[in-house]
Amino acid sequence: MFLFIPTSSWSLLMFATFPTGLSSHRATQLPYTQKSILYYAAKPSAEPVFNHPSVGISVPEIARQVSVRILTNSGSGSGVIIERRGETYTVLTNHHVVEDGSDNYYTVLSADGQMHSARWLRSVQFGTLDLALVQFTSDQDYKVVAFGNPNTLSVGDSVYAAGFPSWHFIKEGNTITALEDTRNWGVRAFRLTTGTVGMFAERSLQGGYQLGYTNDVVQGMSGGPVLNQNGELIGINGKSKYPLGGIEAFIFANGMMPSEKQFLQMEALSWAIPITNFQPRFGQIGK
């Protein structure tokens, strides 16, 4: 039985060759250097600050400003700033990005290259959804993402996926000849990919994944934002194309398997949790 490896995992997926659509992977583990991360309890503030759709700012620039990197003791993932209360910022990410942080010590890298001590809001639970909230404090003014409506999307609509890949692959032709850990790259590791909506599944997959798109999403980009053409948040990255688990990586929330035809369509797409699956629980923040 194969296991799906999330895009934030520190297990490296090695490829002998790297043609488009390659689904035969070999997993090899590479350790991170352990790094001490200071804990800082976010200070509460009364009034939340939300954002409205940006005017005159390009989608790539919005993506750069609202995306953050989340560093744990053993790996890294991505996130997106969804709220500000005074000097406290709330970041939405994947549960599998933060679940290995048993000590609740995290570091958030913001768009200006600053590093912030952060904590996982364990008190805010999302049931079976692969989502989590992280908070950090800063007196700097960081952009908060505006929410869009993924229910208005159609197949073929342009979308943008952002995050911080864990590895930089050096290739000669289609062969990977070397790699570099991007953990200490700072904001230089940020990556934005463009693509289109490929599928909006009628039923959610396990973890709440329902939005399929053609953008490439790699290790470390889990938890990062998927934006529409207006730069609004419509989903959270979390599953990459051609996962090791094969068809078992696409089990629906009710335990059913997709048909072979559905699976062949689904495995060629990256997958996100639509923001509409999160919004009903949004009021829990700060309580």
C-alpha positions in Angstrom: 0.0 0.0 0.0 1.3 3.4 -0.9 1.0 6.5 1.3 0.2 10.0 0.3 3.0 12.4 1.3 1.7 15.9 1.8 3.4 18.8 0.1 4.7 20.2 3.4 6.4 16.9 4.4 10.1 17.0 4.9 10.4 13.6 3.2 11.9 14.4 -0.2 10.4 13.0 -3.4 13.4 12.1 -5.6 13.0 11.6 -9.4 15.3 9.8 -11.7 13.9 11.8 -14.5 11.3 14.6 -14.4 9.1 14.5 -17.5 5.7 16.2 -17.3 3.1 14.1 -15.7 5.6 11.6 -14.2 3.8 9.5 -11.5 6.6 7.1 -10.6 8.3 8.6 -7.5 10.9 7.3 -5.0 10.7 8.8 -1.5 13.9 9.5 0.3 14.1 11.2 3.7 16.6 14.0 4.2 16.9 15.5 7.8 16.6 19.2 8.5 19.0 20.9 10.8 17.2 21.3 14.1 16.6 24.9 15.0 15.5 26.5 18.2 12.3 28.5 17.9 11.2 30.9 20.6 7.6 30.9 21.8 5.7 34.1 22.0 2.1 34.2 23.1 0.0 36.4 20.8 -1.6 39.3 22.6 -5.4 39.6 22.3 -7.0 42.6 20.7 -10.6 43.6 20.5 -11.4 44.5 16.9 -10.4 42.3 13.9 -9.2 43.9 10.7 -10.2 42.2 7.5 -9.3 43.1 3.9 -11.3 44.1 0.9 -10.4 43.3 -2.7 -7.3 45.2 -3.7 -7.4 47.9 -6.4 -4.4 48.6 -8.6 -2.3 45.7 -7.2 -1.4 42.8 -9.3 -2.4 39.3 -8.2 1.3 38.1 -8.0 2.0 41.1 -5.7 -1.0 40.3 -3.5 0.1 36.7 -3.3 3.6 37.7 -2.3 2.3 40.1 0.4 -0.3 37.8 2.0 1.7 34.5 1.9 4.0 33.4 4.8 6.3 30.5 5.5 5.8 28.4 8.6 8.9 26.7 9.9 8.7 23.8 12.4 11.5 21.9 14.1 11.5 19.3 11.4 10.1 20.9 8.3 8.2 23.7 6.8 5.0 24.7 5.0 3.1 27.8 4.0 0.2 29.9 5.1 -1.9 33.0 4.3 -2.7 36.0 6.6 -6.5 36.1 7.0 -7.0 38.5 9.9 -5.4 41.2 12.1 -6.4 42.2 15.6 -4.2 45.0 16.8 -0.7 43.6 16.5 -1.9 40.0 16.3 -2.0 38.3 12.9 -3.9 35.1 12.2 -2.6 32.7 9.5 -4.6 29.9 7.9 -2.6 26.8 6.9 -3.0 23.0 6.7 -3.2 20.9 9.8 -0.5 18.6 8.5 1.9 21.6 8.3 1.8 22.1 12.1 0.8 18.7 13.5 4.4 17.6 14.2 5.1 20.7 16.4 4.3 19.0 19.7 6.0 21.9 21.6 3.9 24.5 19.8 7.0 26.4 18.8 6.9 27.8 15.2 8.5 30.6 13.2 6.6 32.6 10.6 8.5 34.3 7.8 6.6 37.3 6.5 6.8 39.0 3.1 9.4 41.6 4.4 11.8 38.8 5.4 11.2 39.2 9.1 10.9 36.1 11.3 8.2 36.0 14.0 7.7 33.5 16.9 4.3 31.9 16.5 1.8 29.5 18.1 -0.8 27.1 16.8 -4.3 27.8 18.0 -5.1 24.3 19.1 -8.3 25.5 20.7 -9.8 26.2 17.3 -10.6 22.8 15.7 -11.9 22.1 12.2 -13.1 18.6 12.5 -12.0 16.4 9.7 -10.7 19.4 7.6 -7.0 19.6 7.0 -6.8 23.1 8.4 -5.2 25.0 11.3 -4.7 28.5 12.5 -1.4 30.0 13.6 -0.9 33.4 15.2 2.1 35.8 15.5 2.5 39.4 16.7 4.1 42.3 15.0 3.9 46.1 15.0 4.5 46.0 11.2 1.6 46.5 8.7 1.1 43.3 6.8 -1.5 42.8 4.1 -4.6 40.7 5.0 -6.1 38.6 2.2 -9.6 39.2 1.0 -12.0 36.3 0.7 -13.4 35.2 -2.6 -16.2 32.8 -3.5 -15.0 29.5 -5.1 -18.6 28.6 -5.9 -18.5 31.1 -8.7 -15.6 29.4 -10.4 -15.9 27.6 -13.7 -13.6 25.0 -15.3 -10.9 26.9 -17.2 -10.9 30.0 -14.9 -7.4 31.3 -14.1 -6.1 30.7 -10.6 -2.8 31.4 -8.8 -1.2 29.1 -6.2 1.5 30.4 -3.8 3.9 29.1 -1.2 7.4 28.3 -0.3 8.9 25.1 -1.8 11.1 23.1 0.6 13.6 22.2 -2.1 15.1 23.8 -5.2 15.9 21.2 -7.9 18.8 21.7 -10.3 18.2 19.9 -13.6 20.0 19.1 -16.7 17.3 18.5 -19.3 14.7 16.4 -17.6 17.2 14.9 -15.1 17.6 16.3 -11.6 21.3 16.5 -10.8 21.3 18.3 -7.5 19.0 19.9 -4.9 19.2 22.6 -2.3 17.3 23.0 0.9 15.5 26.4 0.8 15.0 26.6 4.6 17.4 29.5 4.9 16.6 31.2 1.7 14.2 33.7 3.3 11.7 35.2 0.9 13.7 34.2 -2.1 12.1 30.8 -1.7 8.6 32.2 -2.5 7.0 30.7 -5.6 3.8 31.5 -7.5 2.3 29.2 -10.1 -0.4 29.9 -12.6 -3.0 27.6 -14.0 -6.7 27.0 -14.4 -9.6 25.3 -12.5 -9.7 21.7 -13.6 -12.5 20.3 -11.5 -14.8 21.2 -8.6 -15.7 17.8 -7.1 -19.3 17.3 -6.2 -18.2 15.6 -2.9 -15.3 16.6 -0.7 -12.3 14.3 -0.5 -10.9 13.4 2.9 -9.5 16.5 4.6 -12.0 18.7 2.8 -10.2 18.8 -0.5 -12.6 19.7 -3.3 -11.0 22.2 -5.7 -8.8 20.7 -8.4 -6.5 23.0 -10.5 -3.7 22.6 -13.0 -1.1 24.7 -11.1 2.0 22.9 -10.0 2.2 22.6 -6.2 5.3 21.1 -4.6 6.6 20.2 -1.1 6.5 23.2 1.2 3.6 24.9 -0.6 1.0 23.1 1.6 -1.1 25.7 3.5 -0.4 28.4 0.9 -3.2 30.4 -0.8 -5.0 29.7 -4.0 -6.2 33.1 -5.4 -8.7 34.0 -8.1 -8.2 36.5 -10.9 -9.0 39.3 -8.4 -6.4 38.2 -5.9 -9.1 36.9 -3.5 -8.6 33.8 -1.4 -10.6 30.8 -2.8 -8.7 27.8 -1.4 -5.7 26.4 0.6 -3.1 24.3 -1.1 -2.5 20.8 0.3 -2.4 18.0 -2.3 0.0 17.8 -5.2 -0.4 16.0 -8.5 0.3 12.3 -8.9 0.5 11.4 -5.2 2.3 8.3 -4.1 -1.0 6.9 -2.7 -2.5 6.5 -6.1 -6.3 6.1 -6.1 -6.2 5.8 -2.2 -5.1 9.4 -2.0 -8.5 10.4 -3.5 -10.9 8.7 -1.0 -14.1 10.8 -0.6 -15.0 12.0 2.9 -17.8 9.4 3.0 -15.2 6.6 2.4 -16.1 5.9 -1.2 -13.5 5.6 -3.9 -13.6 7.5 -7.2 -14.2 5.5 -10.4 -11.1 4.8 -12.5 -12.2 7.5 -15.0 -12.5 10.1 -12.2 -9.2 9.0 -10.7 -7.3 9.6 -13.9 -8.7 13.1 -14.1 -8.1 13.8 -10.4 -4.5 12.6 -10.2 -3.4 15.1 -12.9 -4.5 18.0 -10.7 -3.3 19.7 -7.6 -6.0 20.0 -4.9 -7.1 22.7 -2.4 -9.6 23.0 0.4 -12.2 25.6 -0.8 -12.4 28.6 1.5 -16.1 28.1 1.8 -15.4 25.0 3.9 -13.5 27.2 6.4 -15.7 30.3 6.6 -18.6 28.8 8.7 -15.9 28.3 11.5 -14.3 31.7 11.0 -16.1 33.2 14.0 -14.2 31.0 16.4 -11.0 33.0 16.0 -10.1 34.9 19.1 -12.7 33.2 21.3 
